[in-house]
Amino acid sequence: MYPGLRVGPPLREPAAPWYLPRLMDIFVVSAEIAPYSRWTSLGETCAALPKALRGLGHKVTVLSPLWASIDPSARHLARRLTKLEIEVGGEKQALVLFDGKSTGGVELQFLANETLFPRNGSATEDSAATAARWGAFARATLQLLKRRESLPDVVHLVGWQAAALGVLLREDPALSSISTVLTIDDARHQGLYERSALEAFGIPSSWWRLDGVEFYGKLSTLKAGIQTAAAITVSSPSYAREILESAGGLEGALRARGKALTGILDGVDVSVWNSATDPWLESRFDAVDVAGKGAYGKHRCKTAAQRDLGFRVRDDVALVGCLGTAADGPGLDSLVEIVPALLRNDVQLVVATEPGCDPARVEALLALATRWPDRLAVRADVDAGAHHRLLGASDLWLVAGLSDPGGARSMQAHRYGALPVALGQGGTADAVVDCDPKLGSGTGFLFETPTGTSMLNALQRALAAHAQKDAFRALQHRAMGVEHSWDRSARLFERVYRGVRSEVAGRAEADGKAASEART
């Protein structure tokens, strides 16, 4: 034996000093997570926010469906022996568990069932048939939580698809101590089903009441989350104010929970949206590059795009990029309406559309492109690479969607020196400062009303600004310097999580004292 050698059980890891906050175990539930699945900006949020929280030292797990379009082997996901059996429509359905880890150290878990999550399925679909999908997902999540070695400190429910889980946690004695945080992306999407869907979700009939899940004779999964969450977050401070006035009929429920509501401006994942490192670009560039006067990186990106699109290669003409998504219907209608007037200006317009975009609107844009092939190009069903390349090439970026609560599209445009032209509501109002006439301040061009006329006026202001070469380059330089990372947002979410944990601890202590007094 050596002198001083301690023999016995291993020493326990020392507890953190009192002055260091305790790290948390955070469990995030979402219908989508990029790059595995993405239909809305929530897919990117559920990738970037957990990554930023993990960077703060917390243990973070994200649970999402494994849609049949995802190849587990290509994504390095391991299949586990664990099977979760759920009764769906009188039949047993087995959900298989896959897990993996993101490059940022976030634990990933996926529940697979090709019937519930088919290859052509969409997380945004809310038809009556999807009650079985999201009901099974919620009940399987409940089982999965019970099988964990230890319960998480907080369960973060993202979107209406996961919101009903709040009721199931509240009703389960083994899990009722877990606090939930609910994130609402767009209150117009509420997950509305017939009352009979209560069984599919496993929600007791006692919750069918005005201060429960009933919403004008329908089951609202979003309302279920609102009524049970310890904290409710939306994607910007401006949207937090707007949602109390207009929330598709849920204004009263949200006002009743007003103290629980917080607006936290989203960020962007700077490792993904970064013109200085982006592998998709023709030539990478940074803010110093766009401030120069020669044939630098952004200029080369623009030149390559003009050649590819069949446009004349001209640096003096403004290249306006726009990405249309499935949720951008009214905004694309406004764009179709104003194209003839817009193209009277010296401008080049590129409209790219993602898969799922309304075919009728795409056809309308394609018809316009045949009339002005030298100034309008339309590219349908583009992938991520085309989106990044268009951002890198564009001088101006039109956000056609009339609802971008988190302002993500404008923030992504800033990262590539593309000045956003967008409706000044929700997160866009917080992320973009409208330019003054002399371009001495501002980071974009906002319009106030969701109409084609208002959109056209903002675009014409932006085109006039582009003609002021030196001032416009300074504006691009300023926009690229705006801080849009998730770091600050993650710390604000951390504060929300700690707040709900403290609230639960306080209630437990009060219940303990009450029980002790009752015994004495």
PyMOL commands that set and color helices and strands:
alter all, ss='L'
color gray80, all
select helices_A, chain A and resi 41-55+130-147+160-163+165-171+197-201+205-207+221-228+237-243+251-256+258-260+287-290+297-309+329-342+359-371+384-393+408-415+426-431+452-466+469-480+487-519
alter helices_A, ss='H'
color red, helices_A
select strands_A, chain A and resi 25-30+59-66+78-88+91-101+107-112+154-158+179-184+192-193+214-215+218-220+231-234+261-263+318-324+347-353+376-379+396-398+419-423+445-447
alter strands_A, ss='S'
color yellow, strands_A
deselect
rebuild
show_as cartoon
